[in-house]
């Protein structure tokens, strides 16, 4: 379901364990090494906004929790039980929405900055390649 949160239970990279389901993912299968989390909407549970839960699970505190419980030398594994035992702060809905909104905005700004930097790097690389090519041509002309 769009908005569901995915947590990799087994990975070689301990820093990329959390993701969100987007509409493009519909109809795809996931490994049993991935835990699907859905924000609870049960009236008996305190409500949690999905985007708040996602950003909290992206936090260094959650990743530290996973690192403490990880087993394995090459592929780091954590159990479903260890993930589910993590306790996160549960502020009121208004605070969750506010935190998630600000973090979503920062994420988009960060993505825009990363795209701009990549474009600038490509432009500089292209111009540098032309300059080196020009210099090499000059050197060949001078050698003849």
C-alpha positions as a Python dict, from the first residue, in 0.01 Angstrom:
ca = {
    (1, 'X'): (0, 0, 0),
    (2, 'X'): (133, 346, -85),
    (3, 'X'): (287, 498, 227),
    (4, 'X'): (379, 166, 385),
    (5, 'X'): (727, 163, 532),
    (6, 'X'): (977, -106, 445),
    (7, 'X'): (1257, -207, 679),
    (8, 'X'): (1531, -436, 550),
    (9, 'X'): (1600, -705, 805),
    (10, 'X'): (1912, -826, 625),
    (11, 'X'): (2151, -601, 434),
    (12, 'X'): (2521, -547, 370),
    (13, 'X'): (2474, -173, 419),
    (14, 'X'): (2354, -83, 768),
    (15, 'X'): (2263, 275, 670),
    (16, 'X'): (2002, 203, 403),
    (17, 'X'): (1745, -4, 584),
    (18, 'X'): (1427, 205, 551),
    (19, 'X'): (1214, 299, 251),
    (20, 'X'): (859, 401, 159),
    (21, 'X'): (622, 235, -84),
    (22, 'X'): (535, 465, -373),
    (23, 'X'): (263, 411, -637),
    (24, 'X'): (528, 279, -877),
    (25, 'X'): (583, -20, -644),
    (26, 'X'): (229, -157, -679),
    (27, 'X'): (225, -516, -799),
    (28, 'X'): (586, -582, -703),
    (29, 'X'): (698, -852, -466),
    (30, 'X'): (928, -807, -171),
    (31, 'X'): (1169, -1042, -4),
    (32, 'X'): (1089, -1205, 326),
    (33, 'X'): (1396, -1016, 450),
    (34, 'X'): (1187, -699, 438),
    (35, 'X'): (941, -601, 709),
    (36, 'X'): (635, -400, 603),
    (37, 'X'): (515, -146, 858),
    (38, 'X'): (184, 34, 830),
    (39, 'X'): (90, 322, 1056),
    (40, 'X'): (-184, 204, 1293),
    (41, 'X'): (-532, 338, 1241),
    (42, 'X'): (-685, 115, 1507),
    (43, 'X'): (-895, 320, 1746),
    (44, 'X'): (-746, 129, 2040),
    (45, 'X'): (-390, 235, 1952),
    (46, 'X'): (-242, 584, 1967),
    (47, 'X'): (-252, 718, 1610),
    (48, 'X'): (77, 756, 1426),
    (49, 'X'): (113, 949, 1102),
    (50, 'X'): (290, 732, 840),
    (51, 'X'): (532, 1005, 731),
    (52, 'X'): (623, 1077, 1095),
    (53, 'X'): (692, 708, 1150),
    (54, 'X'): (901, 697, 829),
    (55, 'X'): (1118, 992, 928),
    (56, 'X'): (1166, 861, 1280),
    (57, 'X'): (1279, 526, 1139),
    (58, 'X'): (1529, 717, 922),
    (59, 'X'): (1680, 872, 1235),
    (60, 'X'): (2026, 795, 1372),
    (61, 'X'): (1857, 675, 1693),
    (62, 'X'): (1667, 399, 1510),
    (63, 'X'): (1973, 299, 1307),
    (64, 'X'): (2175, 284, 1629),
    (65, 'X'): (1908, 55, 1776),
    (66, 'X'): (1940, -172, 1470),
    (67, 'X'): (2321, -167, 1486),
    (68, 'X'): (2312, -280, 1850),
    (69, 'X'): (2091, -576, 1759),
    (70, 'X'): (2256, -662, 1425),
    (71, 'X'): (2416, -1002, 1384),
    (72, 'X'): (2648, -1126, 1109),
    (73, 'X'): (2983, -1017, 975),
    (74, 'X'): (2905, -964, 605),
    (75, 'X'): (2530, -933, 588),
    (76, 'X'): (2390, -758, 892),
    (77, 'X'): (2063, -907, 1010),
    (78, 'X'): (1812, -789, 1264),
    (79, 'X'): (1504, -973, 1377),
    (80, 'X'): (1147, -861, 1332),
    (81, 'X'): (1124, -871, 1712),
    (82, 'X'): (1415, -624, 1748),
    (83, 'X'): (1256, -381, 1502),
    (84, 'X'): (916, -408, 1668),
    (85, 'X'): (1066, -357, 2016),
    (86, 'X'): (1194, -9, 1924),
    (87, 'X'): (1020, 265, 2119),
    (88, 'X'): (969, 595, 1944),
    (89, 'X'): (827, 917, 2082),
    (90, 'X'): (453, 949, 2014),
    (91, 'X'): (358, 1315, 2035),
    (92, 'X'): (6, 1435, 1957),
    (93, 'X'): (-115, 1422, 1595),
    (94, 'X'): (-60, 1795, 1537),
    (95, 'X'): (306, 1768, 1640),
    (96, 'X'): (354, 1458, 1425),
    (97, 'X'): (208, 1636, 1121),
    (98, 'X'): (425, 1943, 1187),
    (99, 'X'): (745, 1738, 1226),
    (100, 'X'): (668, 1526, 918),
    (101, 'X'): (586, 1837, 710),
    (102, 'X'): (914, 2009, 799),
    (103, 'X'): (1119, 1694, 736),
    (104, 'X'): (941, 1630, 404),
    (105, 'X'): (1022, 1987, 299),
    (106, 'X'): (1385, 1942, 402),
    (107, 'X'): (1403, 1611, 213),
    (108, 'X'): (1277, 1777, -107),
    (109, 'X'): (1519, 2067, -60),
    (110, 'X'): (1803, 1820, -5),
    (111, 'X'): (1703, 1628, -319),
    (112, 'X'): (1691, 1953, -519),
    (113, 'X'): (2036, 2047, -387),
    (114, 'X'): (2176, 1703, -472),
    (115, 'X'): (2033, 1730, -825),
    (116, 'X'): (2179, 2078, -868),
    (117, 'X'): (2521, 1962, -745),
    (118, 'X'): (2513, 1659, -979),
    (119, 'X'): (2423, 1883, -1273),
    (120, 'X'): (2701, 2126, -1183),
    (121, 'X'): (2950, 1841, -1150),
    (122, 'X'): (2847, 1707, -1491),
    (123, 'X'): (2883, 2052, -1647),
    (124, 'X'): (3227, 2102, -1491),
    (125, 'X'): (3333, 1751, -1597),
    (126, 'X'): (3218, 1812, -1954),
    (127, 'X'): (3401, 2143, -1970),
    (128, 'X'): (3711, 1992, -1812),
    (129, 'X'): (3706, 1705, -2061),
    (130, 'X'): (3690, 1953, -2348),
    (131, 'X'): (3974, 2155, -2201),
    (132, 'X'): (4193, 1846, -2158),
    (133, 'X'): (4108, 1735, -2513),
    (134, 'X'): (4201, 2079, -2641),
    (135, 'X'): (4529, 2073, -2447),
    (136, 'X'): (4610, 1725, -2578),
    (137, 'X'): (4545, 1841, -2933),
    (138, 'X'): (4772, 2141, -2876),
    (139, 'X'): (5046, 1913, -2742),
    (140, 'X'): (5017, 1686, -3047),
    (141, 'X'): (5031, 1985, -3282),
    (142, 'X'): (5339, 2120, -3104),
    (143, 'X'): (5511, 1779, -3117),
    (144, 'X'): (5484, 1762, -3496),
}
